[in-house]
C-alpha cells in the first residue's frame, strides 16, 4: 500500500521534480499550489507526510502549519519545511511553530527521501506507542520483528511478563501499578546502553507484558541482568510490612482471598539459532508456550528466564 506525500508549493515545476524523485519508492505524491488548496486536500484526505513551502498565495506556509497543528485530526502528521533560507533563526522559528524537520533548497534527493522515510517511521511509532511508558506498542513491535525476520540475521525475542502484577495493582491501586510499569520500562531501556552491541529494541505490548529484541549470543546474559535488576527493584514498591513478610493478601480471579508473593518476572526467550522463524505469529506462539511453562513452575524463587532450545 502506497504512502501519501503532500507537496504544498506554488512552483509547479517543483511538483514535477518531487514526483520524479519519489518514483518507485512506494510514495504517492499529491500536490497543491496554494495554501487554501493544500488545507482542503489535507483535511479531506490526510497524507502521511507534508512537504511545505513557506511562501504560497492565499494562505502562507506558516499559517497552514498553524491550522494543521490546531486540528486534532491532523496534528500528528509530520510536516517538513522546504525553504531557501537555512539561517538558524529561520529554522528555529519553523520548529517553534510545530515543524518536524527543515530542509534547505537545493537539497540532495537521497537525503530528502531518507528524511521523509524517517519522519514516517517516527510518526508510526508515536501513534502506536504505549501512552504510559511511551515505548513502541504492538503494531511497532510486530513491524520490528518482521523487519528482523526479513533481514535473516540472528534474532532473540524476549517475552517479559510481570508475575503477580494484578494482585499488586488491586491491593495498592492503579497509580502504584503505573509506577511499577514505568519502572520496568526504565529498567529495560537502560539496558540498551549497557548492551550497546546487541541492537536492543524494547516494546510494551500493554498491561504487564513487555518485549525485547536483540541478538541471541548474549541473550541469557541479558535475561539474567533483567531478572537481577527487577528483583532488586520490586521490593521497593511494597510497604515495609509486606516487604518483610514477602507477600500480600489480595483476591484472585475467582474472588477468593489468597497470598501472593512479591512481583517477579517470567522471561521467555525465542531465538533462530536452532530453528527457522518464518513469521511473527510463530515467534509469539513459541514465546507463549515458554512463558506458560515458566508461570507453572513450582517452588520458584525470584525472576526466572528460559531460552527455547528446541529445533524444528
C-alpha angles and dihedrals in degrees: 000000000000122000118227124238116191115205111198106189133124093224109092091190087059089053090058092047093053091046090055093046091055098042110129094008098105093255124124109210119214122183141203125184098203137033097250093053089046092052092048092050094044091049095049097041111016109213127216094240135012124212104199131195114202100217110064132140124253093010121027125223095253092051091047090051090052091052091050094050092046092056111081090206092055103028096097096054109113112242121201116195118220112199141156089218110078097171114141093239090052092052092046090054094053094047088049089057092053107271115154098206141002126217122186120220127269095046139179111257096222091048090052093051091047093050092049093049092047092050091050092049092049091049093051091051093047092051092051096040119122106255093221104045098020088224119139111279132218099295092050091044091054091045091052093047092049090049092053092046091052091050088056092216127141110291137189117184117196121200105196121192127181108229118222092007094134092054090050092047091051093047100041102029136246096285091058089044090054089053089055091052092048090048091052091048092051090049093053096044090047089062091062088075094042093051099035096158094054097077092230123198120188125197138171114222091187139275110020096336121106135175131211127183127195142134115299101232095083096024095119092046088053093047091048090052092049091050094048093047094048094047088054092047102043101068090060090067092063133076118259091254095051092042092053095050093041099229146058131222113238140143121272125218092278091054096251119134114241142154119269123195120232115283119281136165133256108204118191115191124199120185138176093226094106103014139038116252102203099170143011095251090061091053091050092049094051092044090050092052092048093048091050090054091051092048090053096051113121126223093011118163122205128339117337136197135192130192113212107236101176121123129222 
